[in-house]
Amino acid sequence: MSTSSIHTFDPFNLQHGSQREYHIKLQEVIYYGESRCREAVQHIRQANIRHQGWMQQCLKQELVSDQ
């Protein structure tokens, strides 16, 4: 008797038919986005408390994309 199992989709598993170049480009985008976010958060934390609210809202708008 066979057992059922659920396997999550791993976008970096090349067995799913995707190309290595796509994964390299995707990782570059992820690293860039993480670096940009880290930089923005650092500036927000160092800003005057009265400016942090609008700065956080700007970051939120940048992070949440409808596309």
Secondary structure as GFF3:
##gff-version 3
##sequence-region A 1 67
A	DSSP	three_ten_helix	14	16	.	.	.	ID=ss1
A	DSSP	alpha_helix	20	46	.	.	.	ID=ss2
A	DSSP	alpha_helix	49	63	.	.	.	ID=ss3
###
